[in-house]
Amino acid sequence: MNVYTTDKIRNVVLLGHGGAGKTSLAEAMSYLAGLTSRMGKVTDGNTVSDFGKEEQKRKFSISTSVIPLEWEGAKINILDTPGYFDFVGEVEEAVSAADAAIIVVSGKAGMEVGTEKAWELCEKYKLPRMVFVTDMDIDNASYRQVVEDMTGKYGKKMAPFHLPIRENEKFVGYVNVISETGHRWEGKEVVDCEIPEYNKANLQLCRDTLMESVAETSEEFMDRYFSGDTFSEAEIRAAVRTNVMEGSIVPMSMGSNVLCQGIYTLLDDIVKYFPSPENREMAGVNLKTNEIFQADYDFAKAKSAYIFKTIVDPFIGKYSLIKVCSGVFKSDDMVYNSEKDIEEKVSKLYVLQGNKPIEVPELHAGDIGAIAKLTAARTGNTLSTKATPIRYGKAEISTPYTYMRYKAKNKADIDKISQSLQKMMHEDQTLKVVNDSENRQTLLYGMGDQHLEIVVSRLLNEYKVEVELSKPKVAFRETIKKKSDVEYKYKKQSGGHGQYGHVKMRFEPSGNLEEAYEFSQEVVGGAVPKNFFPAVEKGLQESVQKGPLAAYPVVGVKGILYDGSYHPVDSSEMAFKMATIQAFKKGFMEAGPVLLEPIASLKVTVPDQYTGDVMGDLNKRRGRVLGMNPIGGGKQTIEADIPMMGLFGYCTDLRSMTGGRGVYSYEFSRYEQAPSDVQEKEVAERAAKVAENSEE
């Protein structure tokens, strides 16, 4: 592949709902640009971008892939992203590296939730965008409906550049709104044709809207527009490019991925209207001078790059995908990673076509490429030089909130599983492993149930280890509500020295749920010698680890030693410790023991029309709604307190209630007394486990 300078590069991300046709669009583009000699199909599992075993098996994209294409003297880096919400981390990484976006909408399914989410991402990253309507070869596909829906939601900025020509219900050609010409497909050729009568009224409407936008680009144009002057095609295209870059016009085009129709003009439009990286801004911090480093994809500045994604594949190895932010990267360069404080040599530079690495001699500012085997590098790191160390801000990646407990099926695989998950976490930043030692469980966090299911499947197929997922244990606590007064005498006689320890203790709530216990003594007249006090406290310390009620950790208990007795020969620290442990068991159960459950503060953001359903569902989960805040864009944030137990499976339920539009986040807030029915059930379950001797 040739080396391209910054002005010849276009970095374009494909966004849209799952199944809208992003991967087959990338495939059609690859075929037209001469990357492949025949078009692959998602259903056959032979596309350039879906190269993972899981993707081929499930017939949808799971990770972002890069496909560099050469077109009309320019290089277009296509970033093909997954459409399913469980893989939103991959989309966020791709968007952080893109300079423009194509929102892919199926003409058959119309505007969907994924279309709205794609638009929101473009707004957040201020990306110029274009809408491409696919599936036009299907009978009931409606381009007009998509145009109407998008215009209804996003206003006048939607500008159809092409209109479909249909004959006998078949999609046979298109009308170009800018040049006011008709075109038909005949075999592989595109031939000019007359504009059909039924297109003329619609063409006039679209053209009028477009001319208004063109007129608004300058005062001179505005004057000419009002004096009835017409603009030349070159003037229109120049004005449209300015508008597209500012985001004040969103071109709409359409075609069929399968028949490769409309793709040629789309590739032309990408080169004509989308910005090259030199039209975009990029700033970091120079760590030596602590000043802002305005990189702006300038090839003349000190070299720097941002790692936006990592691929760790058991078959092809580890690749760090970079976007060069300034300067020119060459093979055999030394690069410095300030975050890991390590200098490494770039032996070779690649561009990846799906999973096929192609060696290139250099990468200019704004280009996307890959470096193999950078040992310390992680996604989000900045690579620069020791002389000019630079760091860029990291892309915002969604936090995972869905979790399951996982266990190795084969005990011997525990280390291998942990190493495999470590590799997967380098690749996927929305995957997290948490060791919950208190409840003796390891938790796997992801963006949704499907995400976790695919992780388990990949562990089995790629890393040859098996894990099983189960419902996580909830971290309950135990405490007391009343006071108790107990005594316990620990006596053992077995020839020689005996064991003797006798304590009288009071137990009461300490009022501090942050600490497990408080210990004090009020012993008078040396009934228990001072040197045994630490042993009594040690007994308490051991007792609070597993409470007598349901074997959960104890909090907020105050133990007061006020009397007892000892034997000059038989008393020992061990005897007093044992006496305390037994006294605690008895005293705790007599002092109104209760279970405390963890409560999370939850925020759910949903469109207005779903607030009733969501609040009703929260009540079912024993949640308490605290309030609602409108956040603009027709959405509300509902704030609630909810028991952690009630959050299990919430991700899937919220998506089905809101058609995928709802998002939520939560954090642990405090402990509260569990209702009696929850307590009874939990105590009975734990008792059954202890009886089976299977307490883990």
Stockholm file with secondary structure:
# STOCKHOLM 1.0

chainA/1-696         MNVYTTDKIRNVVLLGHGGAGKTSLAEAMSYLAGLTSRMGKVTDGNTVSDFGKEEQKRKFSISTSVIPLEWEGAKINILDTPGYFDFVGEVEEAVSAADAAIIVVSGKAGMEVGTEKAWELCEKYKLPRMVFVTDMDIDNASYRQVVEDMTGKYGKKMAPFHLPIRENEKFVGYVNVISETGHRWEGKEVVDCEIPEYNKANLQLCRDTLMESVAETSEEFMDRYFSGDTFSEAEIRAAVRTNVMEGSIVPMSMGSNVLCQGIYTLLDDIVKYFPSPENREMAGVNLKTNEIFQADYDFAKAKSAYIFKTIVDPFIGKYSLIKVCSGVFKSDDMVYNSEKDIEEKVSKLYVLQGNKPIEVPELHAGDIGAIAKLTAARTGNTLSTKATPIRYGKAEISTPYTYMRYKAKNKADIDKISQSLQKMMHEDQTLKVVNDSENRQTLLYGMGDQHLEIVVSRLLNEYKVEVELSKPKVAFRETIKKKSDVEYKYKKQSGGHGQYGHVKMRFEPSGNLEEAYEFSQEVVGGAVPKNFFPAVEKGLQESVQKGPLAAYPVVGVKGILYDGSYHPVDSSEMAFKMATIQAFKKGFMEAGPVLLEPIASLKVTVPDQYTGDVMGDLNKRRGRVLGMNPIGGGKQTIEADIPMMGLFGYCTDLRSMTGGRGVYSYEFSRYEQAPSDVQEKEVAERAAKVAENSEE
#=GR chainA/1-696 SS CCCCCGGGEEEEEEEESTTSSHHHHHHHHHHHTTSCSSCCCTTTTCCSSCCSHHHHHHTSCCSCEEEEEEETTEEEEEEECCCSGGGHHHHHHHHHHCSEEEEEEETTTBSCHHHHHHHHHHHHTTCCEEEEEECTTSTTCCHHHHHHHHHHHHGGGEEESEEEEEETTEEEEEEETTTTEEEEEETTEEEEECCCHHHHHHHHHHHHHHHHHHHTTCHHHHHHHHTTCCCCHHHHHHHHHHHHHHTSCEEEEECBTTTTBSHHHHHHHHHHHSCCGGGSCCEEEETTTTEEEECTTCTTSCCEEEEEEEEEETTTEEEEEEEEEESEEETTCEEEETTTTEEEECCCEEEEETTEEEEESEEETTCEEEEECCSSCCTTCEEECSSSCEECCCCCCCCCCEEEEEEESSGGGHHHHHHHHHHHHHHCTTCEEEEEGGGTEEEEEESSHHHHHHHHHHHHHHSCCCEEEECCCCCCEEEESSCEEEEEEEEECCSSSCEEEEEEEEEEECSCTTSSEEEEECCCTTSSCGGGHHHHHHHHHHHTTSCTTTSCCBCSEEEEEEEEECCTTTBCHHHHHHHHHHHHHHHHHHSCEEEEEEEEEEEEEEEGGGHHHHHHHHHHTTCEEEEEEEEETTEEEEEEEEEGGGGTTHHHHHHHHHTTCCEEEEEEEEEEECCHHHHHHHHHHHHHHHHHTCCC
#=GC SS_cons         CCCCCGGGEEEEEEEESTTSSHHHHHHHHHHHTTSCSSCCCTTTTCCSSCCSHHHHHHTSCCSCEEEEEEETTEEEEEEECCCSGGGHHHHHHHHHHCSEEEEEEETTTBSCHHHHHHHHHHHHTTCCEEEEEECTTSTTCCHHHHHHHHHHHHGGGEEESEEEEEETTEEEEEEETTTTEEEEEETTEEEEECCCHHHHHHHHHHHHHHHHHHHTTCHHHHHHHHTTCCCCHHHHHHHHHHHHHHTSCEEEEECBTTTTBSHHHHHHHHHHHSCCGGGSCCEEEETTTTEEEECTTCTTSCCEEEEEEEEEETTTEEEEEEEEEESEEETTCEEEETTTTEEEECCCEEEEETTEEEEESEEETTCEEEEECCSSCCTTCEEECSSSCEECCCCCCCCCCEEEEEEESSGGGHHHHHHHHHHHHHHCTTCEEEEEGGGTEEEEEESSHHHHHHHHHHHHHHSCCCEEEECCCCCCEEEESSCEEEEEEEEECCSSSCEEEEEEEEEEECSCTTSSEEEEECCCTTSSCGGGHHHHHHHHHHHTTSCTTTSCCBCSEEEEEEEEECCTTTBCHHHHHHHHHHHHHHHHHHSCEEEEEEEEEEEEEEEGGGHHHHHHHHHHTTCEEEEEEEEETTEEEEEEEEEGGGGTTHHHHHHHHHTTCCEEEEEEEEEEECCHHHHHHHHHHHHHHHHHTCCC
//
